[in-house]
Amino acid sequence: MTTLNFKPLAKTIKFDDSMMWIELSDGRTLGTPLVYFPRLLNASKQQRECYEISGGGIGLHWDELDEDIHVGYLLMGVGDVSQNSILTTKVEPLVY
């Protein structure tokens, strides 16, 4: 049996009025609704554009917004899981 073992890695992030678009290192583009992340939804364009890709591509970070997103969770369809979020999904840690 063959098991695929890969880490989804972000290369770039772009935004439109309602979506965050993440270009992955394997050529895929992942679209995520901003409504999943209220801090990003309510941020200005300038605040959204002030991000860093961390961990070699596994994390997305906005210092000014105190927002951290794991790319692997995005691929699983998980949105904001902070205590203040209206999205209350229990998330198990990802193990690579």
N, C-alpha and C positions, 0 to 999 in steps of 0.2 A: 504494500500500500504506500502510495506517495502522499506526503503531506506538504502542502505549500506553506512556507514560512517567509513572510515578508513584513516589512515595516512600511506603512504608507507615509511618505515624506512630502511635506509641503515645500514648494519652490517659490511661489508668489501668491499674493492675495489681491483681489480686486473687488470692488463694490458697485452695485447699482442702487436704486432707491429702496429695493426690498430684499436684496440677496447679497450674500458673501460668496464669491467664487474663488476656489482654491485650486491652483494648478499643482498637481502632484508630480513627483519625479518620474513616475512610470508613464506619464503622458495623459492620464485622466484629468478631468476637471470636475471638481465636486462643488455643487451649488447647495447652499444652506440658507434657509429663510432667516432674515435678521430678527424676526419675531421670536425665534428660539433663544436669542441672546439679548435681553432687554437693554443692557448697557450699550451694546453696539447699535441697537435700533434707535436709542435716544441720543446717541453721540453725534457730534458734528462730523461733516466729511473730513475735516482736518484731523479730528481725534481718531477716526477710523483708520486713516492712512498712517498714523504714527504707531506702527506695530513692529514687533520683531519675531522672527522665526527662531525658535529655540530647540535645543536638543538635536541639532542636525536635521530638523524638519518635522519632528514629532509633536512639537508644541507651538502654539500661537499666543503671543503675549502683548497686551496693551497696558503699559505701566500707568498712564494717566487715568485709565478707566478701571484699573484693578481687575482686569479680565484675563483669564488663562483658559485656553481651549486645547484639548488633546485631539490631534487629527484622527487617531484611531476611533475615538468615541463619535466623531462626526460621521465616519463611515458606518457606524452602527446605528445612526439616527438619533443619537442622544444630544439633547440641547442643554441649556443652562441647568445645573443641578445645585446651585447655591441655595442657601436657606431662604433667601428672599425671592426666589423664583416661583412663578406660578406653575412651572413644569416640575413635577415631583417624581422623578424617575430614580429608583435605586440603581446605582451603577457599581458593578464589580470592577476591581482594578484590572487593568490590562497587563498581561505578563508576556514578555517577549523572550 
